[in-house]
Amino acid sequence: MTTRFAPSVPEDARFSLVDRLIPGNAVPMRQMKRLIEMLAPSDAPVLVTGPSGAGKELVAQALHRLSGRKGQFVAINCAALPAELLEGELFGTERGAYTGADRARAGLIEQAEGGTLFLDEIGDMPLPLQAKLLRVLETRTLRRLGGAAPVSLDFRVVAATHRDLSALAAQGAFREDLMFRLAVFPLALPSLAERLSDLPLILSRLLDDCAVALPSLAMPQFDETALRALAGHDWPGNVRELRSIVQRACLMFAGQRITAREVRENLLRFAPPLPAGAPAAAATQTLPAGAALPRPEALRAALAETPADLDLRIYLRDIEVTLIEAALERCKGCVAQAAEALRLRRTTLIEKMRKYGIERPA
């Protein structure tokens, strides 16, 4: 098997790239970055473990970017698609493989030819697919659904999970041979709570991202008391939770100074009240009997007095993400029940979860 690599990246540039992708200088993160530097040029499988929201996909992207591979970085969340869709997404289909298959279609594994295939939440992959994936990894060939001819492949696989694969294997819920095949090099990503010294650096990076996404807004400034309040939080959602808080801060406190009070009362709460001085119409609007959310008309007065322009797409996206996450929490991670609660088709909810990178609660 021939692996195609681009010209090597200079060492100082490689470290700069890792730092741009994964901000953090805490001891466990420095160790993680050294391992990424060491493993990137190899085509050996890597298994990234760590809690949800800690940034496992960023590690996979860093491995790909530093590998020099010319192909794509192809990511798929194994928990976001039902088994009947996941197989076709991974392996592709031939024309006539099933009703409605009017043309051949390459799967995600084929699309990663010459690049990196990132299998997020590999612990949720159904057992029958685990056996097929193991064969692909061993033989570097696959057969599309409905196909007979094998397709030769050259790709690097990086898998990630927040679950204990050893425990799953002991329970018979995960193939032990696949676990060993994926974990040639295991990387354990620490939680945000384990590297709180990195919080100011990550916060600054997230504010920079918001400045790019929301160029019409002046960025808020977190003072020392705000940083201490953030450091006192336990961060169950890790960096993903911090990103949501920063986005909330940019919308609620554009161009303002944020103190510990705003952090505690407006940013760390799941359903924050309006900040002091904001129009109260949206918060005090009387709701219809039995309603749990404000009516759309309740926003009119607040928006009329909003000093900065509003990016409607980002605002609606944040509302949609919040409602989906809330429905999944209420339904204890059951996608079908959450879809029913939101009056969506199950496949529609799955696609939205995939689009926004939303994971089911553990």
Sequence and secondary structure as in RCSB ss.txt:
>XXXX:A:sequence
MTTRFAPSVPEDARFSLVDRLIPGNAVPMRQMKRLIEMLAPSDAPVLVTGPSGAGKELVAQALHRLSGRKGQFVA
INCAALPAELLEGELFGTERGAYTGADRARAGLIEQAEGGTLFLDEIGDMPLPLQAKLLRVLETRTLRRLGGAAP
VSLDFRVVAATHRDLSALAAQGAFREDLMFRLAVFPLALPSLAERLSDLPLILSRLLDDCAVALPSLAMPQFDET
ALRALAGHDWPGNVRELRSIVQRACLMFAGQRITAREVRENLLRFAPPLPAGAPAAAATQTLPAGAALPRPEALR
AALAETPADLDLRIYLRDIEVTLIEAALERCKGCVAQAAEALRLRRTTLIEKMRKYGIERPA
>XXXX:A:secstr
    B     HHHHHHHHHHHS   SHHHHHHHHHHHHHTTS   EEEE  TTS HHHHHHHHHHHHTB S EEE
EETTSS HHHHHHHHH B TTSSTT  S B  HHHHTTTSEEEEETGGGS HHHHHHHHHHHHHSEE  BT  S 
EE   EEEEEESS HHHHHHTTSS HHHHHHHTTEEEE   GGGGGGGHHHHHHHHHHHHHHH TTS   EE HH
HHHHHHTS  TTHHHHHHHHHHHHHHHSTT EE HHHIIIIISSSS    TTS SHHHH    TT  S  GGGHH
HHHHT SS   HHHHHHHHHHHHHHHHHHHTTT HHHHHHHTT  HHHHHHHHHHHT     
